[in-house]
Amino acid sequence: MELDEKTLRKTIGKNIALYRKSHKDTQAVLGQKLNYTDKAVSKWERGESIPDVLTLMEIAQILLVKGEPAYQRYVNNKFFFFF
């Protein structure tokens, strides 16, 4: 299945928001952990932009449970992928 750029941005953004909220972090807290502003996190979550690959990997390390692959997580009977 091939995704267009807009769909990919939206999917990544939804997943960042889902994982951030599951950890009860605010956009500001996640931004601090990544050395980004809360406004950057907000843009990612709205699908207006996406973080670079290294930042995506860092987000995965921060938000995912240890031992799970950095690019996927099983939540509410569904697999979610960062990329």
Sequence and secondary structure as in RCSB ss.txt:
>XXXX:A:sequence
MELDEKTLRKTIGKNIALYRKSHKDTQAVLGQKLNYTDKAVSKWERGESIPDVLTLMEIAQILLVKGEPAYQRYV
NNKFFFFF
>XXXX:A:secstr
    HHHHHHHHHHHHHHHHHHTT  HHHHHHHHT  HHHHHHHHHTS    HHHHHHHHHHHS TTS TTEEEE
TTEEEE  
